[in-house]
């Protein structure tokens, strides 16, 4: 099976390559190698490779920056998705696209089902929703949230750094969601693609947390693993105390029941996956 992965240098792109099934012939491209917003380039690469599967892990994820440059976010998060989806259809490839909890406003107070009505709060969510529509009904679209991995820029890495450098950390406590371990998400995408699942589905780890809860857990696991020398106070703050250009959904928990059915069981709890990640960082730095 020939597979094209876009966004290959990102957290999820790397995880997809690392968890690829035996026999998969992987071609992984990052933005320097393939400009997915350029139609001729996309058609040329896909036409030459003729993959059986395209996994789109590329995204414009600078949520705050998107507020000032929505056109750039739209190009990557929507226009490029349509180009990749069309190129996939031209060669008969399956297309898998990754979306986000930010397509919802987070005000319902209950987990969002895949068929819940989207209502994005800002540019990032709007462009990702446009990307879902550009992917088409024959694609597999998987929404996720709060993704982190052993490498790259993510909340876990940031917390480990600031906890080692500062006398205290202040973390938002009134935004609720679910941390998601990139290798687990990648494995789920491979499994769902192999089963030829289509339509919109949700995947995160099990459980819920605030960013404050997540930060407390990161410190506890890092102390236990010896990654941190001492504990520092973790102080809960309100979203209003940490203003940002983009509004975040306050309760963006995703209903994963359809994904459980497709995968044959529930996903691991976020705390268990965090422990796995901390152990990996302790081993490999």
N, C-alpha and C positions, 0 to 999 in steps of 0.2 A: 504494500500500500504506500503510495507516494503522498506525502503530507507537506503542505506549505504553512508555516507559522509566521504570522506578521507580528511585529512588536517583540521580536525575539530576544532583545536585550533587557526587557522589562522583567519585573518580578514574576508575572504569570508566564511570560514567554519562556523564561529560563526553566520554570517548573514544568511546563509542557514538554520541553525537550528532555528533561531529566526523568520524566515519568512515562515517556513514550513506550507503547507496547512493542514487544519483540517483533521484528520484521518490518516495522515502519521505517520508511526511507524519508528522513526529515530534511527539509530545506527551511532554515530559519533566517528570516530577514529582519533587520532593524531599519530605522528610517534612513540611515546613510546609504544602505544598500538598495532599498526600494522605497520610493516616494509613493505611498498608497493614495495620495490625493491627485496623482497624475494618471489620467486614464490610459494613455498610450503605454506608460511604463507597466501598469498593472496588467493590461492585456498581453503585453509582450512576455512578461515573466510567467504568467499563468499559462499562456498559450505554448510557451516552450517547455515548461515543466509538466503540464497536463496532470496536475495532482488529482488524487481521488478525494482528498479532504483539504479544506482550507480552514485553519483555526485563527481567527482574528483576535489577537491579544493586544493589538495596538490601540492606544487611546490618548486623547488630550485630557490629562487628569488634574491639571492645575486649576482647582475649583475657583479660587479667588481671582487668579489672573484671567480666567474666562469671562469674568464680568466686564472687564475692560477690552477684551479682544474676542468677542463671541464668534466673529467670522473665522478666526484661526481654529477655534474649538470645533466649529461646525464642519470645517473642511476635513478634519481628522475623524471626528465622531459620527459624522453623518454622510457627507459626500463620498468619502473614501469607502465607507461601508457599502454604499450602493454600487460603487465601481467593483469592489471585490465580489459582491454577490452576483453581479451580472457576469463577471469573468468566470465565476464558478459554474454558473448555468451554461455558459458557452462550451465548457469542456466536460460537463456532466459531473462536476465535483459537488460533494456535500459542503455546506457552509455553516460554520459555527461562529457565533458572535457573542461577545461578553458585554453585558450592560450593567446597570447600577441601581441601587436603592434610591438614588437621587431623582429618579423619575417620579417619586412620590413626595408629597409635602410633609409627611410624618405627623399629621394631626389626628389620625383616626384612633390611635390608642390601642389598636389591635393589629396583629400581623397582616401584612398585605398579601393577598392571593395574586397569582399571576394575571388573573383577569380583572383585578381592581383597576379603577379608572386612574390613570396617571395625572399628576398635577405638580409638575416640577416648580421649585421655588426660584431657580436661577438659571444662568446661562449653561452651566455644565449639565444640569438635568435636562434642559430643553434640547441641547444638542445630542445627548445620549438617547433621548426619546426619538428624535428625528432619525438617529441611526437604526433603532429598532425597526422603524417603519421602512427604512431604505433596505434593510436586510431581506424583507419579504416573508411571506407566510410559509415558504418551503424551507426556511433556515431553522436552525436550532439557536435560540436566543436565551442566554442564561444570565439573569441578574444576580449580582453579588454585592458584598459590602465589606468595608474595613479590611481590605486585603493586606497581608503582611507576609514576609518571607525572610530567610536567613540573610539575604543580601539586598542591597538597594535602599532607597529612602523610604522608611515607613515608621509608623508610630512606635513600634517596639524598639527599633534602633535609636530613634530620637530620645525615648525615655531612658534607655540605658546610658546614653551620653549625658543628658542633663542631670540625671541622678548622681552620676559620678562627678559632675562639675559644680553643682549648685548646692546651697545649704537647704533648699526646699524646692518643691515643684508645685505649680498650681494647674489643676486640670479640670476641664468642664465636666460637670456631674449631671446636667439635665439634658443631655443628648444620649438616646438609648438606641443600641443596635446590636450587631453581632460580629465580633472579630472573625476573620476567615483566613485560614492558613493556605497560602498559595499552592503548595504541593497537593493538598487535599482537593482543592478546587480543580486543579489540573487533572488529577486522576478521575474525578467525576466527569469532566468534559470528555476525556477519552472514552469512558464507559458509555456515556450517553450517545456520543458520536458513533461508537461501534454498534449500538443498538438502533441506530438510525432514528433517534428521537427528534422530533421537530416541534416547532411552536415555542412559546415563552414558558420558561421554568425559572425557579429560584434556587440558588445554592449559597448557603453560608454554613459555618459550623453550627452545632446545636447550642442552645442557651442564649441568654441576652446579657448585656452589660452596658454600663455607661462608660465614657472615656475615663472617668475617675476610677471605676471598678477595674477597668483594664490596666490602668497605670499601677494601681495597688498590687494587682496580681503579678505584673511584670517585675516589680521590686521584690515581692516575696519569692518568686521563682529564681530570680537572679541572685538573691542572697543565698538561697539554698544551694545553688550551683557554684557559688564562689565568684560570680561575675562582678558583684559589687562588694566593696569592703565594709560598708555600713549603710544603715537605713537613714533616709532623710524624710522629713514630713511631706506627705502628699496632701495638699489642701484642695478640697472641692470648691469650685467656683461655678457661677451661673454663666450661661451663654452671653448674657448682657455684660458680664465683666470682662469678656474677651471678644470685643467686636471684630468682625471680619467683613471684607467687601461682599462676600456671598453668604446668603442665609443657608443654614443647614437644617435638614429635617429633624425635628426633636425626637421622633419615635419611629425609626425606619427599620422595624423588624419585619423580615420576610417570611411568608408562609411557604414551607418547603415540602408540603405533603405530596405534591405531584412528583417532585424529584425523588423523594423516598421511594415512591412506587416504581419509578424508572430504574433506580439503583438497587432496589431490593432490600433496603434497610435505611436506618437513620444515619446521619452524619456524626462524626465524633464531636464531643463537647469542646468549646473553644479553649477552656482551661487545660485540657489534656494536650491539645495541639500546641498551646503556648509552652508547655513544659518540654515538648519535643523540640521546639525551636530553640529554647534557651539551652538545652543540652547540646544542640548542634553548634550554636555560637560558641559555647564553652570549649568544644572540641576543635573547632576550625577558625575561631576568631571572627 
